[in-house]
């Protein structure tokens, strides 16, 4: 009786968003084991490995989904009874799209002469290198904001305020907007 080598066919999304799980399929000996093979208790299960082609270290191979675009050797290994039975490898460009950056900024209303204190946060981009811009609500052009501004430069009125969170390796730039008021001193 001739021995037939097991076969595995493997397809994998070439584009997905950072933090998402890419779509893929694993066909082993003509049977789709994409869902059942996720469990190591299945008769045939698999592991997917990613190896960046720009790194020559064989220890850089990982089962973690890439978070940065680049060329990767994507390998699926199929196991039966704990022993590898088949392997399929493809080198392709994996385009990892940046997720949408999000952020928040608040500025409390102040009385003329008080210092404003912006509070910014971003789960996707962090607050490192965040910068701010402002304008009076009736103006059309924003100016850069510096914390060293003298509180007396803030004339009474309503201001639009922005926090700009620079893009990161995984997230796009985020812009958060708020408004605040500089109130006149009582008796003015």
Secondary structure, DSSP 8 states (H G I E B T S, - for coil): -------EEEEE-SEEETTS---EEEEETTEE-TTGGGSTTSSEEEEEEEEETT---GGG-BSS--SS-EEEEEEEEEEETTEEEEEEEEEEEEEEE-B----EEE---EETTS----EEE-TTT-STT-EEEEEETT-S--EEE-TT--GGGS-SEEEEEEEEE---SSB--EEEEEEEEEE--TT-
